[in-house]
Amino acid sequence: MGVVLKIIVILSIIIACCMYLVIVGGNMNKTDEEKELENQEQMKFLKNNCKTKN
């Protein structure tokens, strides 16, 4: 049973590393226009969904 657990952990780490590289690579290739649009969308989301304490 220990061998199976080790294999699952190793595969999970490999998958996590690959996902990280895909995300980082996707962000590196964005144009300035895409970055600005994403920033505007994030600000709109935060304004609409975050409540401030008074």
Biopython code that builds the backbone (N, CA, C, O; Angstrom):
import numpy as np
from Bio.PDB.StructureBuilder import StructureBuilder

atoms = [
    (1, "MET", "N", (0.816, -1.198, 0.000)),
    (1, "MET", "CA", (0.000, 0.000, 0.000)),
    (1, "MET", "C", (0.856, 1.256, 0.000)),
    (1, "MET", "O", (0.466, 2.274, -0.572)),
    (2, "GLY", "N", (2.032, 1.191, 0.644)),
    (2, "GLY", "CA", (2.925, 2.338, 0.711)),
    (2, "GLY", "C", (3.468, 2.735, -0.650)),
    (2, "GLY", "O", (3.663, 3.919, -0.923)),
    (3, "VAL", "N", (3.714, 1.745, -1.509)),
    (3, "VAL", "CA", (4.246, 2.017, -2.844)),
    (3, "VAL", "C", (3.209, 2.765, -3.683)),
    (3, "VAL", "O", (3.550, 3.687, -4.425)),
    (4, "VAL", "N", (1.969, 2.371, -3.563)),
    (4, "VAL", "CA", (0.896, 3.024, -4.318)),
    (4, "VAL", "C", (0.772, 4.481, -3.888)),
    (4, "VAL", "O", (0.599, 5.362, -4.730)),
    (5, "LEU", "N", (0.860, 4.740, -2.591)),
    (5, "LEU", "CA", (0.767, 6.099, -2.076)),
    (5, "LEU", "C", (1.920, 6.956, -2.581)),
    (5, "LEU", "O", (1.720, 8.114, -2.945)),
    (6, "LYS", "N", (3.121, 6.394, -2.605)),
    (6, "LYS", "CA", (4.286, 7.129, -3.105)),
    (6, "LYS", "C", (4.118, 7.473, -4.583)),
    (6, "LYS", "O", (4.455, 8.580, -5.004)),
    (7, "ILE", "N", (3.604, 6.541, -5.365)),
    (7, "ILE", "CA", (3.387, 6.782, -6.794)),
    (7, "ILE", "C", (2.354, 7.895, -6.993)),
    (7, "ILE", "O", (2.534, 8.768, -7.841)),
    (8, "ILE", "N", (1.279, 7.860, -6.216)),
    (8, "ILE", "CA", (0.249, 8.888, -6.321)),
    (8, "ILE", "C", (0.811, 10.258, -5.960)),
    (8, "ILE", "O", (0.515, 11.241, -6.640)),
    (9, "VAL", "N", (1.606, 10.340, -4.915)),
    (9, "VAL", "CA", (2.200, 11.616, -4.502)),
    (9, "VAL", "C", (3.133, 12.140, -5.583)),
    (9, "VAL", "O", (3.084, 13.325, -5.914)),
    (10, "ILE", "N", (3.973, 11.290, -6.136)),
    (10, "ILE", "CA", (4.915, 11.715, -7.176)),
    (10, "ILE", "C", (4.163, 12.198, -8.419)),
    (10, "ILE", "O", (4.508, 13.231, -8.993)),
    (11, "LEU", "N", (3.145, 11.458, -8.828)),
    (11, "LEU", "CA", (2.348, 11.880, -9.987)),
    (11, "LEU", "C", (1.638, 13.209, -9.719)),
    (11, "LEU", "O", (1.548, 14.050, -10.614)),
    (12, "SER", "N", (1.143, 13.404, -8.517)),
    (12, "SER", "CA", (0.476, 14.661, -8.172)),
    (12, "SER", "C", (1.442, 15.839, -8.246)),
    (12, "SER", "O", (1.078, 16.914, -8.722)),
    (13, "ILE", "N", (2.658, 15.640, -7.780)),
    (13, "ILE", "CA", (3.671, 16.698, -7.837)),
    (13, "ILE", "C", (4.023, 17.023, -9.285)),
    (13, "ILE", "O", (4.155, 18.194, -9.642)),
    (14, "ILE", "N", (4.175, 16.007, -10.112)),
    (14, "ILE", "CA", (4.490, 16.230, -11.530)),
    (14, "ILE", "C", (3.359, 16.993, -12.211)),
    (14, "ILE", "O", (3.611, 17.925, -12.975)),
    (15, "ILE", "N", (2.125, 16.607, -11.942)),
    (15, "ILE", "CA", (0.967, 17.290, -12.539)),
    (15, "ILE", "C", (0.906, 18.739, -12.063)),
    (15, "ILE", "O", (0.626, 19.636, -12.858)),
    (16, "ALA", "N", (1.164, 18.979, -10.786)),
    (16, "ALA", "CA", (1.138, 20.345, -10.249)),
    (16, "ALA", "C", (2.205, 21.209, -10.916)),
    (16, "ALA", "O", (1.941, 22.366, -11.243)),
    (17, "CYS", "N", (3.392, 20.672, -11.120)),
    (17, "CYS", "CA", (4.463, 21.417, -11.785)),
    (17, "CYS", "C", (4.082, 21.757, -13.221)),
    (17, "CYS", "O", (4.322, 22.875, -13.679)),
    (18, "CYS", "N", (3.502, 20.823, -13.918)),
    (18, "CYS", "CA", (3.083, 21.077, -15.302)),
    (18, "CYS", "C", (1.998, 22.151, -15.360)),
    (18, "CYS", "O", (2.033, 23.022, -16.229)),
    (19, "MET", "N", (1.056, 22.092, -14.459)),
    (19, "MET", "CA", (-0.005, 23.104, -14.428)),
    (19, "MET", "C", (0.580, 24.484, -14.142)),
    (19, "MET", "O", (0.171, 25.472, -14.752)),
    (20, "TYR", "N", (1.529, 24.554, -13.223)),
    (20, "TYR", "CA", (2.183, 25.824, -12.905)),
    (20, "TYR", "C", (2.878, 26.398, -14.132)),
    (20, "TYR", "O", (2.757, 27.589, -14.416)),
    (21, "LEU", "N", (3.598, 25.561, -14.855)),
    (21, "LEU", "CA", (4.300, 26.030, -16.045)),
    (21, "LEU", "C", (3.336, 26.521, -17.119)),
    (21, "LEU", "O", (3.632, 27.490, -17.818)),
    (22, "VAL", "N", (2.196, 25.867, -17.258)),
    (22, "VAL", "CA", (1.195, 26.303, -18.238)),
    (22, "VAL", "C", (0.642, 27.671, -17.853)),
    (22, "VAL", "O", (0.483, 28.540, -18.711)),
    (23, "ILE", "N", (0.351, 27.864, -16.583)),
    (23, "ILE", "CA", (-0.195, 29.146, -16.126)),
    (23, "ILE", "C", (0.823, 30.259, -16.296)),
    (23, "ILE", "O", (0.488, 31.331, -16.800)),
    (24, "VAL", "N", (2.053, 30.023, -15.886)),
    (24, "VAL", "CA", (3.101, 31.044, -16.018)),
    (24, "VAL", "C", (3.359, 31.351, -17.489)),
    (24, "VAL", "O", (3.500, 32.516, -17.861)),
    (25, "GLY", "N", (3.419, 30.346, -18.307)),
    (25, "GLY", "CA", (3.646, 30.546, -19.736)),
    (25, "GLY", "C", (2.522, 31.324, -20.392)),
    (25, "GLY", "O", (2.770, 32.140, -21.280)),
    (26, "GLY", "N", (1.299, 31.085, -19.970)),
    (26, "GLY", "CA", (0.164, 31.816, -20.520)),
    (26, "GLY", "C", (0.197, 33.286, -20.153)),
    (26, "GLY", "O", (-0.206, 34.134, -20.949)),
    (27, "ASN", "N", (0.671, 33.598, -18.965)),
    (27, "ASN", "CA", (0.750, 34.994, -18.547)),
    (27, "ASN", "C", (1.917, 35.727, -19.211)),
    (27, "ASN", "O", (1.860, 36.945, -19.378)),
    (28, "MET", "N", (2.946, 35.021, -19.581)),
    (28, "MET", "CA", (4.114, 35.666, -20.185)),
    (28, "MET", "C", (3.814, 36.164, -21.593)),
    (28, "MET", "O", (4.433, 37.126, -22.046)),
    (29, "ASN", "N", (2.897, 35.544, -22.280)),
    (29, "ASN", "CA", (2.640, 35.876, -23.673)),
    (29, "ASN", "C", (1.513, 36.882, -23.872)),
    (29, "ASN", "O", (1.084, 37.103, -25.004)),
    (30, "LYS", "N", (1.026, 37.496, -22.795)),
    (30, "LYS", "CA", (-0.069, 38.446, -22.920)),
    (30, "LYS", "C", (0.448, 39.791, -23.424)),
    (30, "LYS", "O", (1.526, 40.246, -23.042)),
    (31, "THR", "N", (-0.342, 40.407, -24.282)),
    (31, "THR", "CA", (-0.005, 41.746, -24.749)),
    (31, "THR", "C", (-0.419, 42.759, -23.680)),
    (31, "THR", "O", (-1.142, 42.422, -22.743)),
    (32, "ASP", "N", (0.045, 43.998, -23.830)),
    (32, "ASP", "CA", (-0.322, 45.037, -22.874)),
    (32, "ASP", "C", (-1.828, 45.266, -22.870)),
    (32, "ASP", "O", (-2.412, 45.553, -21.825)),
    (33, "GLU", "N", (-2.452, 45.140, -24.027)),
    (33, "GLU", "CA", (-3.903, 45.334, -24.120)),
    (33, "GLU", "C", (-4.642, 44.248, -23.340)),
    (33, "GLU", "O", (-5.617, 44.535, -22.646)),
    (34, "GLU", "N", (-4.182, 43.009, -23.453)),
    (34, "GLU", "CA", (-4.816, 41.907, -22.719)),
    (34, "GLU", "C", (-4.634, 42.082, -21.214)),
    (34, "GLU", "O", (-5.557, 41.826, -20.440)),
    (35, "LYS", "N", (-3.443, 42.519, -20.801)),
    (35, "LYS", "CA", (-3.197, 42.751, -19.375)),
    (35, "LYS", "C", (-4.102, 43.847, -18.834)),
    (35, "LYS", "O", (-4.658, 43.711, -17.744)),
    (36, "GLU", "N", (-4.256, 44.938, -19.590)),
    (36, "GLU", "CA", (-5.109, 46.042, -19.160)),
    (36, "GLU", "C", (-6.569, 45.597, -19.067)),
    (36, "GLU", "O", (-7.263, 45.945, -18.111)),
    (37, "LEU", "N", (-7.037, 44.832, -20.050)),
    (37, "LEU", "CA", (-8.413, 44.327, -20.026)),
    (37, "LEU", "C", (-8.639, 43.424, -18.818)),
    (37, "LEU", "O", (-9.677, 43.507, -18.162)),
    (38, "GLU", "N", (-7.672, 42.565, -18.525)),
    (38, "GLU", "CA", (-7.792, 41.677, -17.376)),
    (38, "GLU", "C", (-7.823, 42.481, -16.075)),
    (38, "GLU", "O", (-8.596, 42.167, -15.169)),
    (39, "ASN", "N", (-6.986, 43.516, -15.982)),
    (39, "ASN", "CA", (-6.992, 44.360, -14.793)),
    (39, "ASN", "C", (-8.344, 45.051, -14.607)),
    (39, "ASN", "O", (-8.849, 45.145, -13.489)),
    (40, "GLN", "N", (-8.920, 45.529, -15.699)),
    (40, "GLN", "CA", (-10.231, 46.182, -15.618)),
    (40, "GLN", "C", (-11.305, 45.201, -15.172)),
    (40, "GLN", "O", (-12.167, 45.549, -14.365)),
    (41, "GLU", "N", (-11.261, 43.988, -15.687)),
    (41, "GLU", "CA", (-12.239, 42.971, -15.286)),
    (41, "GLU", "C", (-12.104, 42.628, -13.811)),
    (41, "GLU", "O", (-13.104, 42.447, -13.117)),
    (42, "GLN", "N", (-10.858, 42.538, -13.329)),
    (42, "GLN", "CA", (-10.643, 42.226, -11.919)),
    (42, "GLN", "C", (-11.138, 43.354, -11.021)),
    (42, "GLN", "O", (-11.743, 43.097, -9.979)),
    (43, "MET", "N", (-10.886, 44.601, -11.416)),
    (43, "MET", "CA", (-11.352, 45.738, -10.623)),
    (43, "MET", "C", (-12.888, 45.787, -10.584)),
    (43, "MET", "O", (-13.481, 46.073, -9.544)),
    (44, "LYS", "N", (-13.514, 45.508, -11.719)),
    (44, "LYS", "CA", (-14.975, 45.490, -11.785)),
    (44, "LYS", "C", (-15.532, 44.403, -10.855)),
    (44, "LYS", "O", (-16.510, 44.633, -10.144)),
    (45, "PHE", "N", (-14.910, 43.230, -10.865)),
    (45, "PHE", "CA", (-15.341, 42.135, -9.997)),
    (45, "PHE", "C", (-15.203, 42.526, -8.530)),
    (45, "PHE", "O", (-16.112, 42.302, -7.730)),
    (46, "LEU", "N", (-14.047, 43.118, -8.183)),
    (46, "LEU", "CA", (-13.817, 43.489, -6.790)),
    (46, "LEU", "C", (-14.804, 44.570, -6.324)),
    (46, "LEU", "O", (-15.283, 44.522, -5.192)),
    (47, "LYS", "N", (-15.102, 45.528, -7.183)),
    (47, "LYS", "CA", (-16.047, 46.577, -6.827)),
    (47, "LYS", "C", (-17.440, 46.016, -6.608)),
    (47, "LYS", "O", (-18.157, 46.464, -5.713)),
    (48, "ASN", "N", (-17.830, 45.036, -7.418)),
    (48, "ASN", "CA", (-19.177, 44.473, -7.341)),
    (48, "ASN", "C", (-19.341, 43.434, -6.238)),
    (48, "ASN", "O", (-20.448, 43.254, -5.731)),
    (49, "ASN", "N", (-18.268, 42.747, -5.854)),
    (49, "ASN", "CA", (-18.423, 41.598, -4.956)),
    (49, "ASN", "C", (-17.783, 41.736, -3.585)),
    (49, "ASN", "O", (-17.990, 40.881, -2.724)),
    (50, "CYS", "N", (-17.013, 42.791, -3.364)),
    (50, "CYS", "CA", (-16.378, 42.959, -2.054)),
    (50, "CYS", "C", (-17.117, 44.038, -1.284)),
    (50, "CYS", "O", (-17.354, 45.135, -1.791)),
    (51, "LYS", "N", (-17.472, 43.711, -0.061)),
    (51, "LYS", "CA", (-18.162, 44.672, 0.794)),
    (51, "LYS", "C", (-17.146, 45.280, 1.755)),
    (51, "LYS", "O", (-16.345, 44.569, 2.363)),
    (52, "THR", "N", (-17.191, 46.593, 1.883)),
    (52, "THR", "CA", (-16.266, 47.255, 2.796)),
    (52, "THR", "C", (-16.950, 47.432, 4.154)),
    (52, "THR", "O", (-18.169, 47.580, 4.240)),
    (53, "LYS", "N", (-16.144, 47.413, 5.197)),
    (53, "LYS", "CA", (-16.670, 47.600, 6.555)),
    (53, "LYS", "C", (-16.732, 49.083, 6.836)),
    (53, "LYS", "O", (-15.800, 49.825, 6.528)),
    (54, "ASN", "N", (-17.841, 49.514, 7.425)),
    (54, "ASN", "CA", (-18.009, 50.943, 7.771)),
    (54, "ASN", "C", (-17.901, 51.101, 9.258)),
    (54, "ASN", "O", (-18.010, 52.215, 9.770)),
]
sb = StructureBuilder()
sb.init_structure("model")
sb.init_model(0)
sb.init_chain("A")
sb.init_seg("    ")
for serial, (resi, resn, name, xyz) in enumerate(atoms, 1):
    if name == "N":
        sb.init_residue(resn, " ", resi, " ")
    sb.init_atom(name, np.array(xyz, "f"), 0.0, 1.0, " ", f" {name:<3s}", serial, name[0])
structure = sb.get_structure()
